[in-house]
């Protein structure tokens, strides 16, 4: 079995002796992927967020220099998805359990000799919990920790950029390109919660002030954005850009 493509950097694929003798652990950087298992409309599998983290790594890690001390920890695939309650296929971890999983992973990595870790998160609902966990790892265990940020150019309209927050053009395109046997583009739909001039009931996800909501309140289909304009070609372009951006960021961190 050759999966993943970065098997020589994947900690679960190593023996305990190999992990114990890895060089430059103080400089090394460990990536902890966090995703989610939750509904993603009628056209996508429920594992989109968990899968995307693995897809990004599968494309990005082979772009690193052979001697770059970057490693990947076991992923946390289910997480805080309570905003998607009410749909079949959503698997929810309590926020405290997610925090404990992240802290535990970081603590164990520290005991193995690693001192630097970044969370590669592909589910927005996890962010507040991740930041709390990383603060604990920094203060209590002296680890250098961060949420990995590697933005890349996405060519979408302003409305999609503001209101396409779930199972949208971007997520659908990425999945069409990378997991074509898991998707059903003909089932894609469009649901807007507002316009640029009139936000109606839901501000954009990163607005200065928002309110608590669940997806069923704003979209019966589970799509928030326009998935009907997603294409495999767009997804292939964007996943390439994402991989290059992530590889560049990881290279910077260990240089």
Secondary structure as UniProt FT lines:
FT   TURN            5..6
FT   HELIX           7..9
FT   HELIX           11..13
FT   HELIX           16..20
FT   TURN            25..27
FT   STRAND          29..34
FT   TURN            41..43
FT   TURN            46..47
FT   HELIX           48..60
FT   HELIX           61..63
FT   TURN            66..67
FT   STRAND          70..72
FT   HELIX           82..84
FT   TURN            85..86
FT   TURN            88..89
FT   STRAND          91..92
FT   HELIX           95..112
FT   STRAND          116..121
FT   HELIX           124..126
FT   HELIX           127..141
FT   STRAND          144..147
FT   HELIX           158..163
FT   HELIX           169..178
FT   HELIX           180..182
FT   HELIX           185..187
FT   STRAND          190..191
FT   TURN            200..201
FT   TURN            205..206
FT   HELIX           215..218
FT   STRAND          224..226
FT   HELIX           227..229
FT   HELIX           232..254
//
